[in-house]
Amino acid sequence: MVPLALVAALHLAASAPAAAQKSAAGMTVAELVWGDRPVERTEEGAESWRQLSEGDPLRTGDRLRTASGGVARLDFPWMAVTLGPSSVLSVPASAVLSTVLEKGRAEFSGAGRDIVKIEVGEGEIRGGGRLVLWHEGERTAAAALDGAFRVRAAGKTVEITAGQGTSMLAGQAPAAPSALPDAPGGLVPGGDPAYVPSGKAAELHWTPGGAAHHVEILALQRDDVLLARNVGEPPLRIEIPWLGTYRWRVSARDDRGLEGPPSADGYVCVVER
């Protein structure tokens, strides 16, 4: 639930003169809870970027970017956002709170009610559940993994529910809902973990299921994404820099940019040499 203090602040901002609304800039709305490789932030009006650490805030007026091959997880009071490699997310300093995916991939999760408005390209998205967004060049693709979302652009609204997605080009309305790509199979290593010496790369295989794929390394007991890569065809060689057992999964992305649900889990155990 959105904190009452934040609701009150946004309500006051909406009713204040334009000059007074500038005070909305700098309001803390989220926290960086995980970042792999440099995660950087720039503030409104600033040209330089600075590296963030876990626990640092994201404020209205900020832009956040991940490195190539990097990942960042942000916790808002009402949703979680996992930002993929080479992606940019911003939170405008405006009276109506929103998040803007400027580039790359982001997964939004906010069960039970509408999450805050998401802006991407020339479109706007509202809804609740679990949503994967891609924005590359002139194309935007939205995939609902759970729940339901309303995608609006060029005066038209399309609703997508779990297992459906829609895509759109700049200046055009969203396409009719269509089924998402199937989850890839044939994972190696799969249910039986592969043992990999520390400092060596694990080699991950799967049956290709789309034009591209998104691979994630996760904690064993939690759904926190620790590493992420966007790749074409398998295999993927990736070094996990910590000892222990980890899950991995892969999802397929079609030529429209729609990403399907993740595969079943495979397992990798990193051991001392």
C-alpha positions in Angstrom: 0.0 0.0 0.0 1.2 3.5 -0.8 2.3 5.3 2.4 -0.2 7.9 3.6 2.5 10.5 3.8 3.3 10.0 0.1 -0.3 10.1 -0.9 -0.8 13.4 1.0 2.3 14.9 -0.5 1.2 14.0 -4.1 -2.3 15.3 -3.4 -0.9 18.6 -2.2 1.4 18.8 -5.2 -1.5 18.3 -7.6 -3.4 21.2 -6.1 -0.5 23.6 -5.8 0.6 26.2 -8.3 3.2 25.2 -10.9 6.0 26.9 -9.1 5.3 25.1 -5.9 5.1 21.7 -7.6 8.9 21.8 -8.1 9.1 20.8 -4.5 8.0 17.3 -5.5 11.5 16.8 -6.9 13.8 14.8 -4.6 11.0 12.9 -2.8 12.2 9.4 -2.0 10.0 6.8 -3.6 12.1 3.6 -3.8 15.3 1.9 -2.6 18.0 0.1 -4.6 18.1 -3.3 -2.9 20.4 -5.1 -5.4 22.7 -4.1 -8.1 25.1 -6.2 -10.2 27.9 -4.3 -12.0 27.7 -0.5 -11.8 24.2 0.9 -11.2 24.2 4.7 -11.7 21.9 7.6 -11.0 21.7 11.2 -12.2 19.4 13.8 -10.6 17.1 16.3 -12.3 19.2 19.0 -13.9 22.5 17.2 -13.4 24.7 15.9 -16.3 27.0 13.6 -14.3 26.2 10.1 -13.2 27.2 8.5 -9.9 27.4 4.9 -8.8 24.8 3.7 -6.3 25.1 1.1 -3.5 22.4 -1.2 -2.0 20.2 0.8 0.3 20.6 4.1 -1.7 17.3 5.9 -2.5 15.6 6.7 -5.8 13.9 10.0 -5.7 11.5 11.8 -8.0 13.5 13.6 -10.7 16.1 10.8 -10.8 17.2 8.6 -13.7 18.7 5.2 -13.1 20.8 3.1 -15.6 22.3 -0.4 -15.6 25.5 -1.5 -17.3 25.8 -4.0 -20.1 25.1 -7.3 -18.5 24.0 -5.6 -15.3 20.8 -5.8 -13.2 19.1 -3.7 -10.6 16.2 -4.3 -8.2 14.2 -1.4 -6.8 11.6 -1.8 -4.1 8.8 0.8 -4.1 6.2 0.6 -1.3 3.6 -0.7 -3.9 5.7 -2.6 -6.4 9.1 -4.2 -7.1 11.0 -3.4 -10.3 13.8 -5.5 -11.8 15.8 -3.5 -14.4 17.7 -5.6 -16.9 21.0 -5.0 -18.7 21.7 -1.7 -20.5 18.4 -0.2 -19.3 17.3 3.2 -18.2 14.4 4.0 -15.8 13.3 7.4 -14.6 10.8 8.9 -12.1 9.7 12.3 -13.3 9.3 15.1 -10.7 5.6 15.7 -11.4 2.3 15.9 -9.5 1.2 12.5 -10.7 3.7 9.8 -9.7 4.9 7.5 -12.6 7.8 5.5 -13.7 9.3 5.8 -17.2 11.1 3.0 -19.0 13.3 4.9 -21.4 15.3 2.0 -22.7 15.8 -1.8 -22.3 13.9 -4.3 -20.1 12.1 -4.0 -16.9 9.9 -6.4 -14.9 7.2 -4.8 -12.7 5.5 -6.8 -9.9 2.7 -5.3 -7.8 0.0 -7.7 -6.8 -3.5 -6.9 -5.5 -4.1 -3.5 -7.0 -3.1 -1.0 -9.8 0.6 -0.2 -9.7 1.7 3.3 -10.4 1.4 4.5 -14.0 4.2 3.2 -16.3 5.2 5.3 -19.3 7.1 3.7 -22.1 7.7 5.2 -25.6 4.5 7.0 -26.4 2.3 4.6 -24.4 0.9 4.4 -20.9 0.3 1.2 -18.8 -1.8 0.6 -15.7 -2.8 -2.5 -14.0 -1.7 -5.1 -11.3 0.2 -8.3 -11.4 3.5 -9.1 -13.1 4.5 -7.3 -16.3 7.6 -7.5 -18.5 8.3 -4.5 -20.7 10.9 -4.1 -23.5 11.6 -0.8 -25.2 14.1 -0.7 -28.0 14.2 2.1 -30.6 10.7 2.7 -31.9 9.2 -0.6 -30.6 7.6 -1.3 -27.2 6.4 -4.7 -26.1 4.3 -5.5 -23.0 3.8 -9.0 -21.7 1.5 -9.9 -18.8 2.8 -12.9 -16.8 0.2 -12.5 -14.1 -2.8 -10.2 -13.5 -4.2 -7.7 -16.0 -2.9 -4.5 -17.6 -4.3 -1.7 -19.7 -2.0 -0.5 -22.5 -2.9 2.9 -24.1 -1.3 4.7 -27.0 -2.5 6.8 -29.9 -6.0 7.1 -28.4 -6.6 3.3 -28.1 -6.6 1.0 -25.1 -5.8 -2.7 -25.2 -6.2 -5.0 -22.1 -3.8 -7.9 -21.7 -4.2 -10.7 -19.1 -1.8 -13.4 -17.9 -0.3 -15.2 -20.9 -0.9 -12.3 -23.3 1.0 -9.4 -24.7 0.9 -6.5 -27.1 3.4 -4.5 -29.0 3.4 -1.1 -30.6 5.5 1.2 -32.7 6.0 4.9 -32.1 2.9 6.9 -33.1 0.8 3.8 -33.5 -1.9 2.1 -31.3 -1.1 -1.1 -29.5 -1.7 -4.4 -31.4 -4.5 -6.8 -30.5 -3.6 -9.1 -27.6 -1.7 -12.2 -28.6 -0.3 -15.3 -26.9 3.2 -15.1 -25.4 6.1 -17.4 -26.5 6.2 -20.7 -24.7 8.7 -21.2 -21.9 11.9 -22.9 -23.2 12.7 -26.5 -22.2 15.7 -28.8 -22.4 17.7 -27.0 -19.7 21.2 -28.4 -19.0 22.0 -28.3 -16.1 18.4 -29.0 -15.0 17.1 -30.6 -11.9 20.5 -32.2 -11.2 22.9 -29.3 -10.4 26.2 -28.9 -12.2 29.2 -28.4 -10.0 31.4 -25.5 -11.2 34.8 -24.5 -9.6 34.9 -21.0 -8.3 36.3 -18.6 -10.9 35.1 -20.8 -13.8 32.1 -20.1 -16.1 29.0 -22.4 -16.0 27.8 -23.4 -19.4 24.0 -23.2 -19.8 22.1 -24.9 -22.5 18.4 -24.9 -23.5 16.1 -25.6 -26.5 15.8 -22.2 -28.4 12.3 -20.8 -28.2 12.4 -17.4 -29.9 14.5 -14.8 -31.7 16.3 -13.9 -28.4 16.4 -15.1 -24.8 16.6 -13.6 -21.3 18.6 -15.6 -18.8 18.5 -15.0 -15.0 20.6 -16.4 -12.1 18.6 -16.4 -8.9 19.1 -17.1 -5.2 18.2 -20.7 -4.2 15.3 -19.9 -1.8 14.2 -16.5 -3.1 13.0 -15.0 -6.4 15.7 -12.2 -6.2 17.5 -11.9 -9.6 21.2 -11.7 -9.0 22.6 -11.8 -12.5 20.9 -11.4 -15.9 21.9 -11.6 -19.5 20.2 -10.9 -22.9 21.4 -13.4 -25.4 20.5 -14.9 -28.8 21.0 -18.7 -29.1 22.4 -21.0 -26.5 24.7 -21.9 -24.9 25.5 -19.1 -22.5 28.8 -19.2 -20.5 28.5 -17.2 -17.3 30.6 -16.9 -14.1 28.7 -16.8 -10.8 31.1 -15.0 -8.4 29.8 -16.5 -5.2 30.1 -20.0 -3.6 26.8 -21.8 -3.1 23.9 -23.3 -5.1 21.8 -21.1 -7.4 18.8 -21.4 -9.7 18.8 -20.4 -13.3 16.0 -19.9 -15.8 15.5 -18.6 -19.3 12.6 -17.0 -21.2 12.1 -16.6 -24.9 11.4 -13.3 -26.8 9.8 -13.3 -30.2 10.5 -10.9 -33.1 7.8 -8.5 -31.9 9.7 -8.2 -28.6 7.2 -10.1 -26.5 8.8 -12.1 -23.7 7.1 -15.3 -22.5 7.1 -16.9 -19.1 10.4 -18.3 -17.6 11.4 -21.9 -17.9 11.5 -24.4 -15.1 14.6 -24.0 -12.8 18.0 -25.4 -13.5 20.7 -25.5 -10.8 24.3 -24.6 -10.6 26.5 -25.2 -7.5 29.7 -23.1 -7.2 32.4 -24.9 -5.1 35.9 -24.1 -4.0 38.6 -25.2 -6.3 
